[in-house]
Amino acid sequence: MARSLVDAAVWAATDDRARALLAAGVQQRLAPPAHLMAVTARRGHVRRRQLITSTLLDVAGGAEALSELDLTALIRRYRIPEPDRQVSRRDRHGRRRWLDAVWESARLIVEVDGFWHTEAAAWWADMRRDNEFTVSGYRVLRFPAFAVRTEPDRVAQQILAALRLGAIAASAPSARAGKLTAP
C-alpha cells in the first residue's frame, strides 16, 4: 500500500493532488508516514521527492488533510509559532474530538473547514463545540480551506492578532491562576 500511495503521488496531475493523496492515505490508516518515507528513500529517482518528503514530515507532525498542510505552510511562511496539531479532546459527552491547531499558552484554537462543514448539521455541531470552548476561556478561529489558500495574508494577520491577545490574557492574574479549563 505504501508503494502505491507514493506512486500515486508521483503520478498525480498536480502537486496539490499529490499532497492530498499522501495525507488521505495516512489519515485513512492505509500506511503510516514512516512506511511512506521508507518507500521514497528506497526508490531511485522519484519525481517530486522533495515535495513528498516535506509533505510526509508535515503529515507525521499532525496535518491530516490538504487544508491542514496549507495551514502548516502558511504558519511557516508567516513565521507564526508552531501549534500543536490534531489535539485530542473529549467533549462533555465523552466523544473524542480532534482540533486542527492549538496554541495552549494563548488558549487559541484554529480550525480549517472543508466544504462538508457547510452542511447544516455539521455547521451546528462545529458551532456548539466552538461555543463550549469559548465559555471555558478559549478563542476559536475558523477558516474555510479556500481562504487559507487564497487569502493567506488575512488568515495570518488574524492568527497573529489572536496570539497577541492570548499573550496579554496569559499575563492577567486570573489566567495565571489556572481558572480556565478546556471543555
VMD Tcl script that draws the C-alpha trace (Angstrom):
set ca {
  {0.00 0.00 0.00}
  {2.81 2.44 0.85}
  {4.40 1.96 -2.58}
  {1.03 2.51 -4.26}
  {0.47 5.77 -2.39}
  {3.94 7.04 -3.28}
  {3.38 6.04 -6.91}
  {0.04 7.85 -6.91}
  {1.73 10.99 -5.55}
  {4.46 10.77 -8.20}
  {1.91 10.35 -11.00}
  {-0.65 12.91 -9.73}
  {-1.56 15.69 -12.14}
  {-0.70 18.47 -9.66}
  {1.42 18.98 -6.56}
  {-1.72 19.68 -4.51}
  {-3.24 16.39 -5.67}
  {-0.04 14.56 -4.71}
  {-0.08 16.14 -1.24}
  {-3.77 15.33 -0.80}
  {-3.24 11.67 -1.75}
  {-0.45 11.25 0.78}
  {-2.39 12.97 3.56}
  {-5.54 10.96 2.83}
  {-3.60 7.70 2.78}
  {-2.22 8.37 6.25}
  {-5.50 9.77 7.60}
  {-7.33 6.64 6.43}
  {-4.65 4.49 8.10}
  {-3.65 2.88 4.79}
  {0.04 3.42 5.56}
  {1.92 5.28 8.28}
  {4.23 8.16 7.31}
  {7.32 6.12 8.27}
  {6.46 3.42 5.70}
  {5.87 6.03 3.01}
  {9.19 7.69 3.85}
  {10.97 4.33 3.66}
  {9.46 3.58 0.24}
  {10.50 7.02 -1.01}
  {14.05 6.57 0.34}
  {14.44 3.10 -1.27}
  {13.40 4.23 -4.70}
  {15.89 5.67 -7.12}
  {14.82 8.80 -8.91}
  {11.42 9.92 -7.63}
  {9.62 12.79 -9.26}
  {8.51 15.22 -6.52}
  {10.87 13.64 -3.94}
  {11.26 16.91 -2.04}
  {7.51 17.61 -2.09}
  {6.71 14.04 -1.00}
  {9.28 14.12 1.81}
  {8.21 17.52 3.16}
  {4.54 16.52 2.92}
  {5.18 13.30 4.83}
  {7.07 15.20 7.54}
  {4.10 17.54 7.92}
  {1.66 14.62 7.94}
  {3.76 12.87 10.59}
  {3.54 16.13 12.56}
  {-0.26 16.01 12.59}
  {-1.53 17.55 9.33}
  {-4.13 15.12 8.00}
  {-5.67 16.90 5.02}
  {-4.60 19.22 2.23}
  {-6.21 22.14 4.06}
  {-4.12 21.36 7.15}
  {-0.98 21.08 5.02}
  {-1.83 24.51 3.61}
  {-2.22 25.87 7.15}
  {1.18 24.40 8.07}
  {2.76 26.14 5.07}
  {1.06 29.41 6.00}
  {2.32 29.17 9.60}
  {5.87 28.68 8.40}
  {5.67 31.35 5.70}
  {4.49 33.99 8.18}
  {6.76 32.74 10.98}
  {3.85 32.07 13.30}
  {4.82 29.94 16.31}
  {4.17 26.25 15.67}
  {0.92 24.98 17.22}
  {0.12 21.52 18.47}
  {-1.76 19.71 15.71}
  {-4.57 17.18 15.81}
  {-5.02 17.67 19.53}
  {-7.42 15.15 21.03}
  {-10.11 16.40 23.39}
  {-13.16 14.72 24.81}
  {-16.38 16.66 24.62}
  {-18.80 16.72 27.54}
  {-20.44 13.57 26.17}
  {-17.13 11.69 26.26}
  {-16.65 11.61 22.47}
  {-13.13 12.16 21.19}
  {-12.77 15.27 19.03}
  {-9.69 16.44 17.14}
  {-8.59 20.05 16.88}
  {-6.58 21.17 13.84}
  {-4.22 23.60 15.60}
  {-3.92 24.65 19.24}
  {-1.71 27.21 20.93}
  {-2.30 26.31 24.59}
  {-0.35 29.23 26.06}
  {-2.59 31.65 24.13}
  {-5.69 29.48 24.61}
  {-6.25 29.68 20.86}
  {-7.77 27.05 18.60}
  {-7.69 27.30 14.80}
  {-9.92 25.09 12.67}
  {-9.75 24.83 8.88}
  {-13.04 23.72 7.38}
  {-13.65 21.86 4.17}
  {-16.86 22.13 2.19}
  {-18.72 19.48 4.20}
  {-18.68 21.82 7.23}
  {-21.29 23.95 5.41}
  {-23.91 21.22 5.75}
  {-26.36 22.47 8.39}
  {-25.89 19.66 10.93}
  {-22.09 19.78 10.69}
  {-22.13 23.57 10.90}
  {-24.26 23.47 14.05}
  {-22.04 20.77 15.60}
  {-19.00 22.98 14.92}
  {-20.74 25.98 16.50}
  {-21.74 24.00 19.60}
  {-18.18 22.81 20.08}
  {-16.78 26.31 19.49}
  {-19.25 27.75 22.00}
  {-18.18 25.20 24.62}
  {-14.54 26.18 24.09}
  {-15.39 29.88 24.21}
  {-17.27 29.70 27.53}
  {-14.32 27.79 29.01}
  {-11.84 30.53 28.09}
  {-10.54 29.56 24.65}
  {-10.82 31.56 21.48}
  {-11.64 29.73 18.25}
  {-10.81 30.99 14.79}
  {-12.38 29.15 11.86}
  {-11.28 29.49 8.27}
  {-12.63 27.84 5.14}
  {-9.93 25.85 3.38}
  {-10.11 28.10 0.32}
  {-9.31 31.20 2.44}
  {-6.11 29.59 3.74}
  {-5.04 29.18 0.10}
  {-6.42 32.40 -1.42}
  {-6.17 34.93 1.43}
  {-3.11 33.83 3.41}
  {-2.25 37.41 4.47}
  {-5.65 37.90 6.11}
  {-5.60 34.46 7.78}
  {-2.07 35.01 9.12}
  {-2.95 38.51 10.39}
  {-5.94 37.16 12.31}
  {-3.97 34.28 13.84}
  {-1.17 36.64 14.87}
  {-3.66 39.13 16.37}
  {-5.31 36.33 18.37}
  {-1.93 35.08 19.57}
  {-1.07 38.61 20.74}
  {-4.38 38.79 22.62}
  {-3.60 35.42 24.16}
  {-0.23 36.66 25.35}
  {-1.93 39.62 27.02}
  {-4.56 37.33 28.59}
  {-1.88 34.93 29.80}
  {-0.32 37.71 31.82}
  {-3.64 38.53 33.56}
  {-3.95 37.31 37.17}
  {-6.98 35.05 36.52}
  {-5.22 33.26 33.65}
  {-2.06 32.73 35.70}
  {-4.17 31.25 38.48}
  {-5.28 28.49 36.08}
  {-9.00 29.24 36.32}
  {-9.66 28.48 32.65}
  {-10.12 24.88 31.63}
  {-10.85 23.11 28.37}
  {-14.35 21.81 27.70}
}
mol new
graphics top color blue
foreach p $ca { graphics top sphere $p radius 0.5 }
foreach p [lrange $ca 0 end-1] q [lrange $ca 1 end] { graphics top cylinder $p $q radius 0.2 }
display resetview
